[in-house]
């Protein structure tokens, strides 16, 4: 799809107060900043395009509840998405994302998150802030943290793993300051450089 045609579609959606827009399978390489003018948009499906980034204007889609970005060319998680407070479903399947940012915890209304088929090795502990999350798909990622044996048990096991891991570390009492060992100071020799 040409940029001109895409801009016409966005303009028509704006004029008609569209709440849903499907632009999948359109060979779109770049989403124009004008996408941010679709203030009434609640559902945006961009699956199977060639996007590598998103414009910062995506933040303007404050009513967005569903965002489909499956099978793009993302190498990193589009962090701008994390400001979409009403987002309920996020689809990022089949990209090349290597990590999920801690800002994922800002998506408090997220009920479904599809990250299958990426290159994610670590999930951030902030994922447990997603209290409404019902569906979490992580298949096809080389996850190390949490360990794969936890991941295969599902979302509840993952959340439990992080809660246990980080609750226990926050309960560690500070140790007593070490007393100064003067004997070790006697073994120290200082060298000065002569000029």
Secondary structure, DSSP 8 states (H G I E B T S, - for coil): --HHHHHHHHHHHHHTT-SEEE-TTS------GGGGG-TT--EEE--SS--S---GGGGG-TT--EEE--S---SS--GGGGG-TT--EEE-TTS---B--GGGGG-TT--EEE-TTS---B--GGGGG-TT--EEE-TT----BS-HHHHTT-HHHHHHHHHHHHHHHHT----------HHHHHT--------
